[in-house]
Amino acid sequence: MVVRPAFILLLLIAVAGCSSEHHPQARPSQSLVIPTPTPSPTGKPKPARAGTECGQVTTVTGRHARVQVVRGRTTCVEAMRIFEKYNDPDTPAEGTAGLVVIDHWTCGTRGTATTCTSVAATIRTRP
């Protein structure tokens, strides 16, 4: 018996057509849903006025210091962030006063007090 290539091609097409009936149908595509973030339970940080004590940080020497707003208005969240960054051992300081510029704050240490100033406020740590 001589098998012709056209016959084999027809046989393969018939088998392929029959075998597709056994595959499950594709599911309809679903639209992509992006969840909206839930709002913070605390909301926006509130401004702290002069004299407000915001908390404590650990200094580079390992001592604890109180963070206080001295002048102007800023948030305690901002004050704590600046002093945590200032006291990070990876933050390079200049000279014996430990001068550092963090964002728009200029910070330096005199004695046991560290003071950071910006155009809008002054914040300080004391033991």
FENGI-V82301 format. One record per pair of residues at least 4 apart in sequence whose C-alpha atoms are under 7 Angstrom apart, sorted by the first residue. I is the first residue (numbers start at 1). J is the second residue. If there is no record, write none. Layout:
# FENGI-V82301
i:I j:J
i:I j:J
This chain:
# FENGI-V82301
i:3 j:7
i:4 j:8
i:5 j:9
i:6 j:10
i:7 j:11
i:8 j:12
i:9 j:13
i:10 j:14
i:11 j:15
i:12 j:16
i:13 j:17
i:14 j:18
i:15 j:19
i:16 j:20
i:45 j:75
i:45 j:77
i:46 j:75
i:47 j:73
i:47 j:74
i:47 j:75
i:48 j:52
i:48 j:73
i:48 j:74
i:48 j:75
i:48 j:76
i:49 j:69
i:49 j:72
i:49 j:73
i:50 j:69
i:50 j:70
i:50 j:71
i:50 j:72
i:50 j:73
i:51 j:68
i:51 j:69
i:51 j:70
i:52 j:68
i:52 j:69
i:53 j:67
i:53 j:68
i:53 j:69
i:54 j:67
i:54 j:68
i:54 j:76
i:55 j:66
i:55 j:67
i:56 j:64
i:56 j:65
i:56 j:66
i:56 j:67
i:57 j:64
i:57 j:65
i:57 j:66
i:57 j:84
i:58 j:62
i:58 j:63
i:58 j:64
i:58 j:65
i:59 j:63
i:59 j:64
i:59 j:65
i:59 j:87
i:60 j:87
i:60 j:88
i:60 j:89
i:64 j:127
i:65 j:125
i:65 j:126
i:65 j:127
i:66 j:125
i:66 j:126
i:66 j:127
i:67 j:80
i:67 j:124
i:67 j:125
i:67 j:126
i:68 j:123
i:68 j:124
i:68 j:125
i:69 j:122
i:69 j:123
i:69 j:124
i:70 j:122
i:70 j:123
i:70 j:124
i:71 j:121
i:71 j:122
i:72 j:120
i:72 j:121
i:72 j:122
i:73 j:120
i:73 j:121
i:74 j:78
i:74 j:121
i:75 j:79
i:76 j:80
i:77 j:81
i:78 j:82
i:79 j:83
i:79 j:123
i:80 j:84
i:81 j:85
i:82 j:86
i:82 j:102
i:83 j:87
i:84 j:88
i:85 j:91
i:86 j:91
i:93 j:98
i:93 j:99
i:93 j:100
i:94 j:98
i:94 j:99
i:94 j:100
i:95 j:99
i:97 j:108
i:97 j:109
i:97 j:110
i:98 j:108
i:98 j:109
i:99 j:107
i:99 j:108
i:100 j:106
i:100 j:107
i:100 j:108
i:101 j:105
i:101 j:106
i:101 j:107
i:102 j:106
i:104 j:118
i:105 j:116
i:105 j:117
i:105 j:118
i:106 j:116
i:106 j:117
i:106 j:118
i:107 j:114
i:107 j:115
i:107 j:116
i:107 j:117
i:108 j:114
i:108 j:115
i:108 j:116
i:109 j:113
i:109 j:114
i:109 j:115
i:110 j:114
i:112 j:126
i:112 j:127
i:113 j:124
i:113 j:125
i:113 j:126
i:114 j:124
i:114 j:125
i:115 j:123
i:115 j:124
i:115 j:125
i:116 j:122
i:116 j:123
i:116 j:124
i:117 j:121
i:117 j:122
i:117 j:123
i:118 j:122
